[in-house]
Amino acid sequence: MKIGVIGAGVSGMTIGNLLEENSIEYEVLEKKDVCGGIARVKSVEGVPYHMVGGHCFNSKNENLVAYVFEKIMPKNEWVLKNRKAKIHLGSEFIDYPIELNVAQIKKYNKSLYKSIVDDFLCAKRRNLENLGDWFVDNFGRTLSEIYFLPYNKKIWGVDPKKMSSRWVFDKLPMPNVEKFVSSLKRKEDDDMPHKFFYYPKSGNQNTFLENLSRGLNIKYNYNVVSIEKKGGKFIINGEKTFDKLVVTMPLDELCRVYQNTENSVLSLSRGLRYNKITTVLWRAGSVDFTWLYMPSTSVRFHRAINVGGFVSPERNYIITEVLGGHELEDILKWNKPEFLFEAIDHNISNHAYVVYYKDSMKFAGEIKKYFKKQGISLLGRFAEWEYYNMDVCMMRAFSVFKEVVK
């Protein structure tokens, strides 16, 4: 049995390692000349420029963490970093998550503080499908209106009421009345797994990616433009034949390159929605955050990442993210936070985040059922059309591996 894996991102390389460890014949096909996918970084002036967001490693799954340290890259080659996240609210910087740091708001706006507390305690906390109503129903109207709703409209480019709430689980700290009340009197920590993360001591995420690729059978510069199923085999570009196929390429692209795709499925694929993002690397001033969330509409950027803090000694460099594709000359005309000094690099992504439109997710579900019937295994954020973090992609690789080899 020979297994083909399309894509040498984190998902594809993780399943590649599992195939390699179990002496199963396979080949990973990667269209670029390097591995890593959207987790790949570019070294600029000695700092890691995360061109498609800050993809860093950590997990609440202890078995996955142990696997990475034992099989991929030893723990002594990593640095444990605190994820010091803040929210830029007006002129203030409030610790994340906002619902556990409302006491900080009291210091500068007692009226707003009272409104937040009253609304939060009266919230019904139902599991609503509509994302906009889910925020109001779980965090209260005031917190939703000053942070959750405007921020999510900025990052998705969609009215949250038109989106599904399913992506929030394991992405956001879930509202807890007991911890909320306690946090009004003393500091409470959130229990999310990504409140800290591991970063390579080298100061470059690519060190981890190169370790993940080490010893794998990867064919670089191989762009998959055609997949055909004949006689129970999968034929790639009319020349490579595999008994089984694992695909990490975006679901919408797979629909176009798979020669057997039915017209009804192609039609559904045109309803899939994803966002591009534009990032800029800046020389910057000294800041007291790792991640910064910016809900205000007065600033186009929705997030800033202090990547200068990823290296040793720490340096003053920040990445900003904004929804969509924007040229640097236009960005330089925008209003920007005072801690940003000089832009030194710029990138416009292709696929960055899947958008949880209600209809779009229904379409994705139908398409995934179709490819399952075709015998194609889907793996990763864009193939599975789910907002997976790096660790979830890796855990999914373990599950898909078991399905493929059984």
N, C-alpha and C positions, 0 to 999 in steps of 0.2 A: 504494500500500500504506500502510495506517495501522496503527500498532502501539500497543497499550494496555499500560501498565505500572501494576500495582497496588502501591502503596506508595511513599512518598517518604522511605524511610530511606536509608542509605548505599548499599545495593545498587541500589535503584530510581533514585536520582539519578545514580549512576555510569553506568548504561546510558542514562539520559536524556541525559546529556552526550554520549555516543557517538552517539546518534541525532541530537541537535541538530547536532553537528559534521559529520555526514554528510548533513545536509539531508533526513532521512527523517521523514515525518509521524508524529507520536506524541502521546500525552497521558498524563501521570502522574496517577493518581487517589489522593489521600491523604485518609484519614478524619479526621485532625486538622486544626487550623488552622495548624500549623507543620510544618516538615520535620524529618528527623533520626532518627525511630524511637527505638530504645533508646539511641542515642548522644547524644540530646538532653540537655542539662544545664539546671539551674535556677540562676540567680544568687542567692545568699543571702549577705548581708552582704559582698558583693564577692568571694566565692569561688565556684567552679563546683561545684555539687552534682550529681555523676554519680549519677542516681537508680537506674540499673540496672547498676552496676559501672563500673569505670574504662576506658572505651573510648577508647583513644588511638592515634594514627597512627604507624606505622613499618612497614617491610617489608624483607625480604632481597631482594625483587625490585627491582632498580635501575631497571628500565623503569617500574614503577608509581610509584616515588618521583619519578622525573623527570617523569612525566605530571602528578602532583599539583602539583609546583613550577612547571611550565611552563604548565599549562592551568587549574588550579583556584585555587591560592593561592601566591604567590611565596615562595621559601625565606627571604627576608629578613623575612617576616611570621611566621616560626616561631622557637621556641626549642628547642634540642636539650637534653633532660633525661636525666640518668642515672636508670635504674630501679634504685634502691637497695633491693632486696628482702631481707627477713630472715624467719626462722622463729622464732617464740616457743616455745622448747623448755624446759619447766619454768620456771625463773626467768631463763634465758639467752636472748639474741638471737643466733642463728647466721645468718651470711650465706647467701644463696641463690645457687646450688643447694646443698643440704645435702651431697651426695656429694662436692663439691669443697671443702668447708669443714669436714671432719671433724676436722682439726687443732685447730679452735677448741674442740671438745668435749673434747679431751684435757686442756685447761687446768683443767677442773672435774670431769671424771669419766674417769679413765684406764681403768677397767674397761669402761665403756660404749664408749669409744674402741676398745679392743682387740677387743671383740665385733663392732663395726661393721666394722672392717678385715678380720677373719678371715672374716666372713660374706660381705662384698662380694667378696673375692678368690676365694671358693669358689663364688660364684653361677654358674649354668650359662648364663644369658643366652640363653634361647630365646624365640622369638616366640610366646608362648602367647596364646590367645584370651581366657581368663579374666583379668580385670583384677587381681583379688587375687593370684592365682598369678603373674601377669606381674611385679608389683612384687617379690615375694619372689624370683623366679627371676632378676631383673635387678639388683636392688639389695641382695639379701641379706635374711635374716629380721629382723635387728635394726633396720636403717634403716626397713624396711617397717613394723615394729610400733610404732616411736616416732614416725614421721611419715607415710609414704605411706598406710598403711591407715586410721588414725584421721582424717587430714585429708580423704581422699576420701570416707569415710563421712559426714563432716559436710557436705561441699559437695553431695553427690548424694542423701543421705538413703537410701542403698541399700548393702547389703553389697557391697563391690567384687567379690566372687566371682560376683555375679549380673550383672555388667556386662561389656561387651566392652572389650578393650584398644585398639581401633582409634583412639580419639580422642587417644591420647597423642603420636602422631608429629607433630612440629612444635610441640607444646605444651610438652613437657618436654625438658630436655637429656638425650640418650640416654647411658646409662652407658658409660664408656670407662675400661678398666683402666689404661692408660698415664697418662692425665691424673689419675686417682684417686691412683695411687701418687705421681706428681709433686706433687700437691696436699698430700700429707702433709708435704712438706719446704718447699714454697714456694707462694705464692698463685697459683692458676690461674684464669683468666677462663673463664666459660662462653661458648659460641659461638652462643647463641640470638639471633635478630634483635631480640627485644624487651627486650634488656638496656638499651636506651635508647629514647627515643621523642621525637617532635616534638609540641610543644604551641603553640597560637597565642600570639603575644606579647600579645594582648589579655587573656590569662588566662581565656579562655572558649572551650570547645570549639565552641560555636554559631557562632563566627566562621568556622570551617572549613565547617560545615554550610551556612551561608548562602552562602558562596562556591560550594559544590557545587551549590546550588539556583539560582544566578544565571543568568538568561536561559532557564530551563527552562519548558516548558508544563505547569504543575502545577495541577490542580484541587483546591483544599483543601476541607475539610469535606464530602467526598464519600465516604460509607460504602458500600462494595460489599457488597450483601446477596444479589445474584443474578447468576450467570454462566450463560449458556446458549449452546450451540452449535447454530446453525441454518444449513444451506446452506453450511457451511464458514466461516461468520463467527462471531465471539464477540459476544454481546449482553450488556451490563452493565446491571443494574437495569432491563431492558426498554427502555432508551432510547439507550445509546451502543453503536455498532457498530465492531468492529475486525477487521482481517484476521488479525492475529497478537496473541498475548497473552503477556506476561511477568508472572509473579506472584511477589511477595515476601512475601505474607501467610502466616501459619503453615499448614503442610500440613493439620493437623486442621481448621482453619477453612475452607480451600479445599474440602475434601471435603463440608462442610455447605452451602456457598453454590453449588457447581456443580450445576446442576439435572439434569445427565446422569449424575451419579455412581451407579455400580452399587451395589446393596445389599452385595455382598461387599466392596467397597472401603470403604464406610461402616463395616462391621464391623471391618475392619482398622484404620481410623483411631481407633477407640475403644481400641486397644491402644497408641497412641503415648503416650509419657511425657515430660513436661517439668517443670521446676522453676520455681516463683516464688521470688523473694528479697525480703527486707525490708532496706532500707538506712536508716541514721540518720546525719545530719550532726551532728557534735559540735564545740563549742569544746573545745580540748584543750591539753595541755602540749606542750612542745618534745620532738620525737622525732628519732631518727636513722635513719629509713627512709622509703621512698616507698610500698612495698607491704609488708604484714606478714601472714604466714600463721600461723594459730593452730590446731594440731592437737588441743590439749588439750580434753577433754570438760568440764573445769571452767568453761570459757567458751563460751557459746552461739555467739558470733560466729566465723566461719571466716576472715575476712579484714578488714584495715583498710587504707585508702588515705589517704595524707597529701596531700589535695588543696590544703592550704594552701601546699604547696611548688610548686604549679603556677602560682602568681601571683607577681608582683614588686611590692613586696618580699614575701618569704615570710611566711606567717601560720600560726597554730596552729589548724588545722581538720582534722578526720579524719572519713572515712566508714567506717562498719562495715557488713558484710554478714552476713546470717544466712539460712539456708534457710527457705522457707515464708513464710506471711503472719502477721505479729505486730503487734498494736497497740502503740503507743508506751507506753501506761501499763503494759503488761505487761513490756516491755523494760526499763523503768526500775527494775524490781524484781530484775533479774538481776545476777549477779556480773559485773563488768566490769573491764577492764584499768585500772590506776591513771592512765594518761595521758589517759583520757576524762573530761571535766569536766561539760559541760552540753549536753544534746540540744536542737538548735534546729530541726530539720526531720526528716521521716520519710516514707518511701514504700514501698508494697507493689506489686511489679511483677505483670504477668501472665506472659507467656512471658519467661523469662530464659535458661535453659539447656536444651538437649535432653538427655535422660537415655539413656545408651547401654546400656539393657537389651538383652540378646541378642535376645529375641523382638521387642522394639519396633523395633530396627533392621532386622530382617527384614521387618516390616510396612511400615516406611517405604520400603524398597527396592521392594516390590511396588506400593505406592501411586504411587511416582515413575514406575515403568514404565507404569502405567495412564495417568497424565497426559501422559506423553511420546507415547503412542499417540493421545491426544486432541488433540495439537498444541499443548499448553500448555507454555511454557518456565518452569521453576522456578529461582528465583535467591535466594540469601541463606541465612542461618543457619536460619531456621525453615521456609522453603519447601523447602529441600533437606534439612532435618532433620539438619544437621551442625553441630558446634561450631566454627564459623568465627570467626576474629578479623576485625576491620575490614578489614585489608589483603587477606585471602583473599576476603572478600565483593566487594571492588572488582576483584580479579583474575578472579573468577568472572563478573563483569559483562562483561568483555572477551570471555570465551569464549562466553557466552550471546549477546552481540551478534553475533558471527560466525555463530552457528547461526541466529539469527533472520533476518538479512538475506541469507543465501546463497540 
